Amino acid sequence: MIKKTKEINISEKIKIGGDNNLLLIAGPCVIESEELVMEVASRVKEITSELGIDFIFKASFDKANRSSIHSYRGPGLDEGLKILKKVKEKHNLLITTDIHESSQAEKIADVADIIQVPAFLCRQTDLLVAAANTGKVVNVKKGQFLAPWDMKNIVNKLIETGNERIILTERGSSFGYNNLVVDMRSFPIMRDYGYPIVFDATHSVQKPGGKGESSGGDREFVYPLMRSAVAMGIDGIFAEVHPEPEKGKSDSSNMLPISSLKEILETVLKIDEIIKK
């Protein structure tokens, strides 16, 4: 039997956890241009509206942990938030983006509905507290270096701030050099803490540093892993999507082509319906 999690209100209309249907968090890995994020937001909104699934747009204004100092990072905090605000207003969408430093929390909270704590930074107490103190929903990605039961300490840090609007995201665990695996036991283990669980389907097939000066990935495994995770009773899916993933400036090896998104969502929505019944 699938254990029910707390219902978290992201907005008046969009909720995650409890008896709610699967939520989709999606967008390009990084803000490459205003035109690109507008296109992705528009196309994914059209797909999710047709399927009746709630959608939150995601893109990073900065990729602070790139393998090489010469890799594209994004437009930066101020310009990036300006673009995300335009996406939010034009397409009437909720927004999420990463936080990298405590000092960014207030500015991000002015635009984002969910503040996402990157996996590499998930144990940084000051960062967690700053994100939680905004009162926004905080989505913490489980570090590749952590066991699922280690996330209990992170949950407790957030609870101590008085903010229990918490989401936890599984994104694979380091398994040797340049390799990640997804332990399906992570989902029920982390659900025991009572908060909604999201599966990051695209980062979980990443090969960190696998290309030397950039990360590689195995896109072909996104679909089976996503189906498996939904069968374990998760509350949401995180997927990075792009019109032409191979041309993407970050995570080009594991982002999904938008053209395939509808088909895979149709499949996992059927699985979600069966499991939650």
N, C-alpha and C positions, 0 to 999 in steps of 0.2 A: 504494500500500500504506500502511495506517495504521501509524504508528510507535507501538510500545508504550511506555507510560510506567512509571515505578516504581510498585510496589504500596505504598500507604500504609495501614498499619493504624490505623484510627480507634478500633476496639475489637477484642476477641478475635473477634467475629463479623462486624463490618462493615469492609470494605476498599474502597478506591477505586484505580483505575489498574490497570496490568498486564492480566490477562485477566478482570478482574471486570466484571460487568454494570453498566449505568447506575445511578447513585446519584441519589436525589432529595433536595434540600434545600428545604424549603418551610415556609411559615407566614405569618401576617399581617405586614405591614410593621413595625408597632409593637405593643407590648403595650397594648391598649386597656382590657382588663379581664381578671381571672382567668377569668371565665366564657367569654369569647371565645376565649382561647388554649386552654382545655381543650376547647372544642367543635371548634376547627380541628384540634388534635392528634388527637382521637379520630376525626374523619371522614377525615382524610388517612391515618392509620394503617390504618383499615379498607380504604381503596382500595388502598394499596400492599401490604397483606398479601394481598389477593385477587389482585393482579397479580404477586406474588413479587418486588417491588422494594424494596431497602433505602431507608429513609427517616430523615432527620435533621430534627428540628424547629428552625425558626428564628423568632425574633422579637426586636426591638430594645427594650431598656429605656430608650433615649434616642435621639432623632433630633436630633443636635446641629447638623445643617447645614440646618435648615428655612429656607425662603425668608424667612419673616416671623418676627419675635420673638414674635408672638402665636399662632403655630401650635402645635398640640398636639405635645409632645415625648415623652411617655411617663411612666411612674411613677418613673423614676430608678434608679440603680444598685442600692441595697439592696433596695427593694421589688420591682424587676424581677427580680433574681436569685432572690428568694424564690419568686416566681410560677413562674419557669422551673424551679426545683428541684422544685416540686410537679408540674409537667407531666412532668418526667423520671421521677419516682418513681411517679406514678399510672399513666402510660401505658407505662412501661418503654422510653423513647426516649432516643436521644442528642440532645444540644442544641448549637446554635451561636448566638452573638450577637456584636454588634459591640464592639470596644474603641475608645475615643476618646482616652484619656489613658494614659500609661505607668503611672500610679499605680493604675489599675484592674486591671492584669493578674492579680495574685494572687487577688483576689476573684472575677474572672470564671473563672479556671482551676479554682476550687473547684466550679463548677457545669458549665461548658461543656466539651464534648469537642473542639470546634473553635473557635478564636478567629478571628473575622473582622475583617480590617483594611479599613475603608471605602476606596472608590476615591480620595476626595479626600485621604486621609491615607497613601496607599500608599508615598510616598517618605520618610516621617518615620522616620528611622533609629532614634531612641530608642524609638518606638512598636513598630517591627518587632522590635527586640532584646528589649524587655520581653515581648512576646507569645511570641517564640521561647524565651526563657529559662524559661518555665513548663513546657516540655517537651510542651505540647499541640500538636495539629495546627494549623497556621496557614494560613488561607485568605486570600490577598491579592487584592482586586479591582483589576484594572488601571484606573488613573486614566483618566478621559475625555480627559485632556490628553496621554496617553502613546502612543507607537508600541509595538506588541507587542514589538519587539526591545529596548525600554527596560526591560522587565521582567527582563532578565537581571541587571541591577545589583541589583534588589530580591532576586532569588533568591540572589545572592552574599552580600548582607547577612545573610540568614537562615542560609545555610550556615556563615558565619563564627562563628555562635553555637554550632555543633555540632548544631543541630536541623535535620534534613532531612525532617521531616514537613510537607511543603509542598504546598499546592494553589493554583493560579492561576485566577482567574475573569475572564472577558471580560464586559464590560457596556456595550459601545458606546463610540464616540469622538465628541467634539464636532465637529460639522460645521456651522459657522455658528452664529448665535444661536439658543438654545432648541431645539436639535435634536441628536439622536444618530444615528449610523449604525453598523452592525455590518459590519466588514470580515472576511469569512470567511477571509481569509488569516491572520488572527491565530491561529486554532486550530493549524494545523500549525507556524507559526513558534514559538509558545510551547511546543508539545509537544516541540520540539527540545531544550528545557532538561531534559527527562526527567521532569517532574512532572505529575501529573494535572491536567486542564483541565476547568473547569466553565463552563457558559454561563448567565449571569443573564438569563433570557428576559424577565422583566417590567421590570427597570430599563432594559434596552436599548431599550425603546420609550417611555421617559420623555421628556418635553419639559421640561428643567430651567427652572424659573421661567416656564414657558409661560403661566401664568394670572396673572402679575403678582406676587401675594403667595403663590403656591403653584405647584407643578409640574403640568403636564398630562401627557398620554400618549396613545398610539394602541394600545389593547388588541388591536384586530383584527389587528395584525401579529405578536403573540406566537406564534401557531400556525405560520405559515410560517417564521419565523426559528428557532423551536425545531426544526422538522423539518430545516431546512438545517444547523443546527449539529450535530445528531446525525449527519447524513450525513457531516460532516467528521471524525467519529471522536472526539467528546468523551467524557469519563469521567463527567460528572454534569450535572444540570440544577438550577438555582436558580430557584424561582418563588414569588412572593408570592401567597398565596391568602386568600380571605375569603368568608364566607357571603353577604355583600351588599357587594361592592366599592364601590359608589357611596356607601355610608354610612361607608366607612373613614375614619379620621382622618389617614391618610397614604397617599400613592400610590393614591388612589381611582380614578384614570384608567387605571392599568395593572395593578392586581392582577387575578388571575383568579378567577372564581366557582368555588367548590369543586365545584359541580354539573357543571362541564365538565371537571374534571381527569382523571377516569378515561378519557374518550374520547381526549383528546390523548396521555395516557401510553400507551394501547394502541397508538396509531399509532407513536409514537417508539420504543417497545420493539421493534417489528417492524423498523424501520429500523436500530436499533442491532445487532440480531441479524444482519442481512444484512451490515452494514459490518464487524463484528468477525469474521465468518466469512471 
